[in-house]
Amino acid sequence: MNNYAKLSAKIIFSCLSIAIIGCSTQKDNATNRSLQNLSARYNYIYNSNVLLTTYQDDLSQTYKDNYDNFLAVYIAPETSDYLNISTTPSNVKSLDEITQKAQTIISEKNFSNYIDEAYILLGKTNFYKGNYFTAVEYFDYTAKTYRSNKNVFLSAMTWKARSLMQLNNYEKAELTLDTVKATLDSVKSEKAEPLATLAQMNIYQQDYKGATSYLEQAIKETNKIQSRTRWPYILAQLYEYNKEYDASLRNYTKVENSNAPFEMYFNAKLSKIRINDILNSQTSNRKQQLLKLLKDDKNFDYTDQIYYEVAEDYFSDKEYKKAEEYYKLSAQKSITNQYQKGLSYLKLADLNFKNLSNYVNAKLYYDSAVTTLPKNYQGYEGILKKAENLEYLTKRYQLIADEDTLQFIAHLPEQAREKKLNELFEPKKEVNNTTKTIDNGKVVKFDDPTKTQNSDKFYFSNTNAISRGFTDFKKRWGNRSLEDNWRQSVKSSAQVNQQNQSAIIDNSNNSTNMLAANADKESRIKEYTALLPLTADQMVKSDQKIIDAYFEIAGFYQQVLQDEEEAAKVYEELLSRYPQNNHLEAVYYSLYLVYAKTDQAKSDLYKNKVLAIYPNSVYAKTIVDPNFSAKQNALDLEINKIYNTIFDRYEQKDFPTVIAAVNETNQRFPGNSLQAQYDYLKAIAIGRTQNVDSLLIAFNTIITKYPDDKLINPLVLDHINYIQANLPAFKARKIALIDFDPTEPRFISQRENTVVVVNKPETTLTKPEPEVIKPITPVTTPVAITTPSVPVNTKSQEIKNEPTVKPVDNLFSKAESNIYYYVVSVNDMSLSVSSSRFGIGQFNRGNYAGTALKHQLLELDEDQLIFVGTFASLDEVKTYAESITPQLTKIMKVPATTYKGFYISKENFDKIKNRELLNRYIEFFKNNQ
């Protein structure tokens, strides 16, 4: 019987084999479908799923979770530098193999029942490769084609939603998940992944209650071990956020007692300590428990997180100094976890900014946080903005340190000064310490490390090994100088300053460079000595820099940071160091405002000082009438409007009307902000209609009335000196100032006016060519050597400050040029800028006589550009900008919101063709000045 059965089986198998060979694989028949199903299922689908599961397991092992936020419900490739998964060749190879198998099913097993699963696999491989747009197309096609198969349809829609979420297209993802929710009840199994996807979407939408509900259902439906550890941890996080501490504790305990990865186990344990602490209303025991974890060697890699948690406890207890101490320890111990280091820096920055009011340190920590945290960190832009704002304070504190140091050295007797400078710039000699401590404290001395025993086996004696190492280093890092923070290709402003200071007192460790260093020492001392304020005039200028810096710092505290307490300290420090300074009325008024809420007696003291000492000041008038400022703004607009009208009459040579209009305006608005300029117009109009004696009377009246005016006064003095030098020629005229007539002989070496004016000259009061062009002195910033009395960078050794990255516009160049312009752009074509150009001409002739500066007008489609030049260097145009900027409010007769001043190289200026390019350059200028 058994032999008969075996014979029958052989006959059947032979017949089946013959039938198979005789049939084409492309024929749609029962046999062919059966064979294709068999082959597709076991040779392709099964193997592909095994490969995909292995890939997902490997992914979970390499993925870096951020336990300070909600964990991702499912793992997907990220774009962030710190959350990225390293895709090794083997990973890519497995995904490529799955793709090949799926494509084989679609092309060769087209009569099988696994075409739908093949498309799902193609969608998943594209998802894990980060090709989310392609993945969406595959899942969408599968969902539409196999809609009748509810399990396939549900899987395709679930993965389509995941792909859309990775593309940040939450609106379409939400619509897709609406379909997923509607389909869930129609299937009996495989619900875990759709529910998990719904939970992830709710977390993105910050609907944590809804996420909790979906995740609880997903945990019940799943049969994957990984999901039974990861999802309870997320569920515990959600419960903790919702302050359901008992449920949270229960889930953290579940994770702790599972076979979860050690990092998840460790964080679950930390969280349990935190929640138990909350439930027991105590914190001291929690700190002890956390610090006990440091004694366990298994927790060594999580030292930074432990210190961070301890710091958080101290912070919640308002023990800010202790909190700062442990945040620093956390940042110091964060060697591999850059995200944790960034969080610690951010906490230190906020602590110094909000609680310790140390804004200089806060700026340094914000710099470090910006360069350490990933750019997709929530609130990243806000951190960057704070860092940029606090740069304002840091620069001014540094300036004070610079000037204090210069003054300190300047006040030393000559011999002591020379000794001090020699000490500062003395290159340190190399100390060749060949003594090494090894073998648990045993001291061994090597005369030459390369001549030890078995030197041929010593790594650094192997030239081939050194060569390979050097080549590998260059491949990764390129050419890097041997210096602090050598990994950084671009340095922050603080690091650049520090390196510049180090360059002054360069400690050369190379004996071959000692001669060069010593030779350079004398020139550096000479350069630095030139910056010392050795004369009374130089000391006054140095003091003024310090005064201005203190005043600006206090104003920043008061107006930008709204830290009135710190503002009061700085104002008081300014008054203490400089009881007499040029900002007294503003300082008294500011202190009056600062103390109004906290110390009424002090507030009244400073108010009375303003009213008694400066009764005619804007501040006194504002105290008497709180609406004075608004009224003054309206008045200034009216004064500008009238000035433009009178100037139009001046351009039309209606000089009698100009004189009458100025007299009327001065009667209506005595002491207005432009009165000196009104009187100058009147004086010129007198010169155009009357003799030189009347003109000199008008000019001398201006000098007497406005002795401190920096715009008109220099110009009028220049005019008077010129007239006095050529008085006989002016006396011979009936009218002092006449238009130039080319048919008449030129008046005493008269030259063409170097100041460009539309269609007509401003006046015939021209000068002979000067013999010497007045130089424009560049401003040089002294080298900073810190002094104890001034806040300085105390974190330079602790914080590896990266640069605050600013946007780069590749259209414009920072390359040096030999032609620069100073530009005032007016963004309203309907405004007349004639009077404003006239004001710029007044400033140039009064302050830069003989420099051949011209001011010209360029009209774009929407903007008017008044540009002044040319300047031969960046230092020259910067100096000009610094001198004209304080006068712009008087010079420009257009609303302050319509104009901006900046400097620019000719090469960049030629690229500005429209408003878009103008705005791009202004942004470029702000980021790179």
C-alpha positions, 0 to 999 in steps of 0.5 A: 500500500505504501509503495503504491502511494509513493508510485502514485505521488511520483506519477502525479508530480511528473505530470504536474511538472510536464504541465508546468513546463508546457504552460507559459507564465504569462497565461492567466489560468488557475495553475499559473495563478497558484504558482505565482502566488506561491512564489510571490508569497514565499520568495518575495513578500516573506523575505521582503518583510523579514528584511524590512523588519530587520531594517526597522529594528536596526533603525530603532537601535541607531535612532537618537531619541530626545527625551526632553520632548515627547518621543516619536510614536514611530521612527522615521528619517529626520532632517535635523543634524542631531536627530538624523539616523546614520544610513549605512550602506547595508541599510541602503542595500536592504531597502534596495533589495526590498525594492527589487523584490517588489518590482519583480512581483509587479512585473513578473507575478502580475497574476498573483494576489500580492501586487497590492503588497508589492506597491505597499513595500515600494511606498515603505522603502521610499518612505525610509529613504526619505523620498516622501513625495514618491511614497505618497504617490505609491500609497495613494495609487494603492489606496485607489486601486485596492479600495475594496480590500479594507486592510490594504486600503487602511494600510496605504492610507495610514502610510500616506498620512505618515508621509504627508506629516513628514512633508509638514503637510498637516492639512492633507494628512488630517484629511487622510486620517479622517478616512483612516478613522472612518475605515477602522471599524471595518477591519478586525485586525492590524489596527495598531499602526493606524491608531499610532499614526492618529496618536502622532498626529494629535501630538503634532496638533497638541491634542494630548488627550486625544493622543492618549486615547489613541495610544492606549488603543494602539498598545492593546492592538499591537503584538510588537515587543518594541511598541510595548516599551516605546508606546507606554513610555510616550503614554507616560509622558502624555499622562505626566503632561496632563498631570495625571501622575498616577497613570504616568507613574504606572506606565513609567514603571511598566517601562522600567520593568520591561526589556526597554533599551537602557537609555529609555530605562534610565529616563523612565527612572528619572521621570519616576523620581520626578513624579514621586517627588511631585506626589510627595510634595518634596524636592530635597529627597529627589536631589539626593536620589538623582545624585546617588545615580552618579555612583552607578557606573552604568549611568556614566553616559547620562551624567549630563542629564542627571546634573540637568535634573538637579539644576531644574530642582534648584531652579524650581526652588529659586536657588538660582546660584545652585541651579547655575552651578549644576547647569554648568556641570551638565553642559560640561559633561555633555560630550556626545549629547549635543541636544542636552548641551544646547538645553543646558546652555539655553537654561543658563542663558535664560537664568542669567537673562531673567533671574540673575540680570547678567546680560553679558553672560546671557549673551554668551550662553545664547550664542552657545545655545544657538550654535548647539541646538538644532535649527528646528528647535521650537523657539530657535528664532527667538533665541537667535534674536535675543543673542543679536540684541544682547550683542549691543550690550556686550560691545559697549561693556567691552568698549568700557573695558578697552578705555579703562585699560588704556586710561590705566596704562596712560596714567602710569609713570613713564617707566612703569608704563613701559614695564607694563607694556613689556609684560603684556606683550612679552612672548611666553617662552616654551616650556619643554616638559618631558616629565610624564605621569603614568602608571598610577602616579609613577613619574617617568622622564623622557629625554626624547619621546621618540627614543624610548625603548622599542621606538619602532613600535611606538605609534608616533615614531611610525612615519607611515601611520603619521602620514595616514593620520594626517591625510585622514585629518585633512580629508575631514577637516581641511587645513586647520590652525593649531588653536582653541576651537580648531573644529570651527571653520567660522568663529563667533565675534567673541572668539574673534575678539579673544583671538585678536587679543591673543595676537597682541600678547601672542605666546609662541610655543615654537622656538623657531618663531621667537625671534620673529615674535620679539621683533614684532613686539616692539611694533605692537607696543608702538601701535598700542602706545599710539592708542593711549590717551596721553594728552588732556584732549585724548583723555577727554575723548576717551572719557566721552566714549565711556560716558556714551557707552554707559548712557547707551547701556542704561537706555538699552536696559530701560527701553529694550529689556525693560529692566528698570532696576538694572538701568538705574544701576548703570545711570547711577554708575555713570553719575558716580564716575562722571558727575558732569557729562553731556547727558545729564538732563537725559540721565536725570529724566530717566532716573525720574521715570525709573524711580517713579514706581519704586522710590518716590523721594528719589524720583522727585529729587531727579525731577526737581533737578531737571526742572531747576537746571534744564527748565527749557529742555524737552525733558522739563517740558515733558514733565510739565506737560505729559503730552508735550512729546506728541505735540512736539512731533506734530510741530516738527512735521509742520516745521518741516513742511513750512521749510520745504515750502520756503525752500521751493521759493528759494529755488525759484529765486523769490528771495523777498518772499523767503525773507518774509516767510522766515520772519513769519515762521520765527514769530509763529514758532520761536525756538523751533528745531530748524530755526538755525536753518531758517535763519541761514536761508534768510541770510542767503536770501539777504545776500542775494538782494543786499550788500555784503554788510547786511550779509555779514550782519545776518551771518554774525547773528547766526553765530551769536544765536546758535554757538553750539549748532554743528550743522549751520555754524561751521558753514557760516564761519567758513563763509565769514572767513572767506568774505573777510579774506576777499572783502574788497571784492565783495565791497565792490558789489551792490549785491553780495551774492550774484549768480555766475554769468559765464559772459563776465570775468570769473570772480577771484579764482572762482572754481566750479562748485564741487557740490552738485545741486539741481539745475542751479548753484546754491550761492556764488560764495565759492572758494579757490581750490584748496592746497591741502585736502583735509584727511578723514581720520579713521576710527581705531578700536584699541585692543581690549585688556580686561580690568577687574572693575568692568564686566568681561567675558568670564566664560571664555574657557567654559563655553565654546562659543560658535558664531551667531550665524547671520544670513548671507546675500551672495549678490553683494560682496564684502570685498574691499573697494577704493570707491565708497558712497554714503547713501540716504534712501527715501522710500517715497517718490512723492516727497521732495528731497531738494531741501534735504539735499541742500542740508547735506550740502550744508553739512559737507561744506561746513564739516568737510570743506576741501574734500571735493565731496559731491552729493548726487541724486539717483531715482529708482522706480520707488525710491530716491537715493541721495549719495555722497562721495567719493570715499577712498576707503571703508574707514573714511566712509565709516567716519563720515557716517558716524559724523552725519548720522546724529545730524540727519534729523535736522538735515532730512526734511522728510518723515523719519520713517521714510529714510535710511542711511548706510554706506556702500561700495561702488560695486554694490551700489551699481547692483541696486536697480529697484526697491527689492535690491535696495532692501536686500542690500540694507539687510546685507548692510545690517548683518555685515557692518 
